[in-house]
Amino acid sequence: MAIPELASPLNLMLFVLFSVPFVATLLVMPGLIRRLKEHSIVAKDMYKGDHPEIATNGGLIILLASLLSLSIISLFYSTYILPVNYVIIMVVTLFALFGILDDIIDIGRPAKLILLYYCSYSLISYVTVTLVYIPFIGTMDLGIIYLQLILPLYVPVVANLVNMHSGLNGLAPGLSLIVLITLIAKAVTDGEIWNILFIVCLTGSLAAYWFFEKYPARIFWGNIGALSVGAAIGATMVINGYIFSGFVMLIPHVANFLMYVYWRLRPRRYPIAKFGKIRDDGTIEVPNPLTLKWVLPYYIPMTERNAVTVMYGLTGIFCIIGFLIPG
């Protein structure tokens, strides 16, 4: 579908798509936090001295606010919201539902891989180009391999990378926000923003939500937040053809995963531990340097807030590099 050239109207539409869910999330979050605590939907914050109970599963509001906002905005901008946006909504929602299910019954890894593969399968029908840019080689047409293997696996892999690179106040939502803003800027530059207008809504809601999970956190987003936002990142990359540039943006996430794999292969030397501790001076004590967020705190006394800021900066650098790589 051809879209007319719009400069100022496009900027206005993007502003509305971002700001409506942003404001809605800001308004709803205090009440949501209170209700979650009233119903004991909480998790302990392990990097605080008294391990306070924090509301969790806040990722649900990111999805709901972005869905509601898009449905309202579409009354005025329906001409410009392409069908692929609704397919992305379906994929993100399926990942969110899977996150809820995983919290309830803890689905095993083999079943998780198969189910998440098919959660992203519907994107295949809206990918019209199977060309992929590969450094030092150029552009290659991967055809059926791209459609049946790379595309449906890329999204769940990204979602799980986002889910794994977490554990500190505001870490995962903040990193995801940096990546999504970069992807939106790249899509605007490349003229591909029309495919991901829903992602602009979701990013607006995520930006507001981040204020409540950043240090000191008042809420955690849970599996529902990590998997749905991770799926949004992965879907944006495959729909707009940012396979390699997206991979570059996620290099810190990939490094975190590889460090974790090495850790699991040497359990005798490095016993499994999910959290570190908090020292009397406010710095965090971590059991090993085998997840990315623990590397600097393991060697240098560092507060939780400082460790998160370093992770933001590192991802920001790779996002700038990924932005400059052709899609």
N, C-alpha and C positions, 0 to 999 in steps of 0.2 A: 504493500500500500504506500503510495507516494504521499509524502508529507510536505505541505507548502513551506517555503522558506520563512521562518519567523525569527526575529531577533529579540526585540523587546517583549512580545507576547510569550516567547519561550522562557525568557528569564522570569517573567511574572508567574508562569505556570509552575516552574521548578521551585520558585519561592513558596508558592501556595502548597505544593505537594510536600515540601519539607517542613514548613512552619505549622501547618494544621495538626499533624500528628505530634510534632514537638510540643506544642502548647497543650494538646489533649493529654499527653503523657505526664507533663509537669503537673497538671491539675489532678489527675487520677492517682498518681503514685502515693501520696501521703495516706489517703484512705485505704488503698490496697495494702500497704505495709501494715497498717493497723489491723485490718481484717485477717490477714495471713497470720499475724501473731495471735489474734484471738482464737483462731482455729488450730493453733500449734503447728502450723506449716513453717517450720524453722530449721535452721542448721547452725551449728556452733562455728564461731569465727576463731580458728585455731591459732591465729597470730596476734591475739589480744590476751593480756595477762589473765583475765578472769573467764576467758572463753565464752563471751556473751552469745545468746541465741539471737540469730538474725533471720528475718523473714526470707523465704526462698521461693523459687519458681516464679520470680518476677519477669522472666522472659515472656510469659504469657501476655502481659500487657503490651510488649513491643509488637507482637503479632496482631493482637486485637485492635490496638490504636491505629496501626498502619492499614489494616483491612477496612475499618470503619471510615477512616479519613479518605481512602481512595474511593470508596463507594459514594461518599458525599461529593467529592471533587469531580467524579466522573459525570455528575449531572451537568457540569459546566464545560468539561473538557473531553467528553466521550469520543469526539472525532479523532483525537490524538492518542488515545490509549489503545494500542494495538493488541490483538488477541493473545500474543505471546506473554503479555503481562499477566493475564489470567492463568496461563499455564504455570508461570513462575509462582503465582500465589498458591496453586494446587501443590506444587512440589514443596514449597516452604511449609505449608500447612501439614503435609504428610510427615515431614521431618519433625515438626513440633509434636504431632500426635505420637510419633515413635518415641520422642523424648519422654513424654508422659508415661507411655507403656514401659519403657526401659526403667524408669524410676520405680514403677510398681512391682515388676516381676524380674528385673535384671536379666534381659535376654542375652543368651550366649553369643560369643563372637561370630561363629559360622552363620547362625541365623540372622544376626545383625547385618552382616555383609550382604547376604542375599536380599533381605527385605529392603535395605537402603538402596541397593542397586535398582530395584523396581520402583522405589519412591521417586527416583529422578528419570525414569524411563520415558515419561510423557514429553520430555524436552526434545526428544529425537525428531518429532514431527515438525518442529519449528526451527530446526537448524537447516538452513538452505545452502550453507557453504561448509565444505569439509577441508578447506585449506588451512594449514597450520604453519606459522613462521618458526623456523628452526635456525638458531644462530650458526653462522659459518656454512650453512647449507642453502638457506633460502626458504622459499615457500613450497610446501609439499601438499599434495592432495592425498589424504589418508583414507578417503572413501568410507567403506563399510566398517573399517577398523575404528575410525573416529566415532561413527554413529553408534555402533553396538558395544564397543569396549571402552574407549577413552571417555566419551561423554557421560554415560550413566555411572561410571566408576569415579570420575573426577569430582562430582558433586559430593558423594558420601565421604570420599577421602578428605576433601577440604573441610567438611563439617566435623569430622573426627579430629583433624588437626587443630581446629579452633577449640574443640572441647578439651583437648589434652593440654593446650598451652594456657593454663588457668591456675587458680589456687590462691592468688593474692587479690586484695581489694581493688576492683576496677580493672584488673589486668586484661581478661579476655574481652569484655565489652569495649574497652578503650582501644585495644589492638584492632578489633573488628571494625570499629568506627573509622580508624585511620585508613584501613584497607578499602572500605566501602566508599569513603569520600574520594579516595584516589581513583577508584574504578568509575565513579560518576563523572569526575573531572575528565578522565580519559575518554569516556563515552561521549561527553559533550564535544570535546575536541575532535573526535573521529566522526561525529554526526550520527552516533548510534544510541543516543539517549532515549529514543522513542521505544526501544525494546525493553527498557528497564525503569519505566516511570514508577512502578510499584516499589522498586528498590529505593527510589528517592524517598517515598513515604516511610518505608521501614527504617531508613537511615535517620530521618528526622525524629522518629520515635526513639531509636537507639541513642541518639545524641542526648535527648532529655533524660532517658533512663540512666545513662552513664553518671549523671550528677548524683544519683542515689546509691550507686554501687562503688563510686570512687572512695578512697580513704577519707574518713572511716565509714565503711559500708553500712548502709541501713537495710540493704536487701541483696540477695544473690539471685542470679538469673536461672540457675539450675540447668539440667539437661535440655529442657524445652527451649531455653534461650540459646544455648550453645549450638544445638543442632539446627534450629530454624534459621538463626543468623548465619551460621556456617553454610547452610544450604543456599541461602540468598547470595552469599559471596561466590560459591561454586557455580550457581546457575548464571550469575552475571558474567562470569569468565567464559563459560562454554557458549552462551548465547551470542556474545559479542566477539568470540574468537580470541579471547585473551588467554590462551592456554599457556604459552611460555611466559609472557609478561606477568600473568597472574601468579605463575609459579615463582617468579623472582620476588614478587611482593610477599610471598609466603615462605621465603627461605628461612627466616627465623623459626617459623612454625615447623618446617621440615627438620631443621637442625634439632629442635626440641624433641621431635619424635625419634630421630636416630639416636640421640643420647639416651632416651628412655629404652629403646631396644637394646643398646649396649648394656644398660643397667640390668635389664631382665635376664640377659645372657650370663651375668656374673653374680648370681644371688648370694653366693657364699661370701664374696668380698664386700658386696654392697647389699645388705639386707633391705627388703622392701619397706618403704616408709612413705606415707602419703603427705605428711606435713612436717614442718620444722617446729621450732619453739621460739619464744620471745625472751630475750635477756632482760635483766633489770634495767639496763640503760636504753631500752627501746629498740635495739637492733635485733635482727632475726638470726637465729641459729639454725642452720640447715644440715641435714645428715650427710649430704654428699654434693658434688658439683655436676650431677648427671641429669639435671633438667636445666633448661636455659635460664630460667628465672633464679636458679640457685647458684649459678656459676660465680658471679661477683660476691654475693653475700657469704659464700663459702670461704673466700680468700680475704675479703675486706669487710670490716664491720659496716653494716648498712641497714637502714630502716626499711620497713615494708614499702613505704611511699617512695623512697629513693630507688629501690629495686624496680618498682613498676615504671617509674619515669625513665629509667635506662632502657627498659624493654620497649617503651613507646618510641624513644629515639631511634633504637635499632630498627624497628619495623618501619618507621618513617623514612629512614635512609633507603631501605630496599623498595619502598613504595615509590620513591622518587625515581629510582633506577627503572622499576617496572613501568612507570608512566612514560618514560622516554623510549621504551622498546616498542617497535611496531606491533600492532595487534594482528 
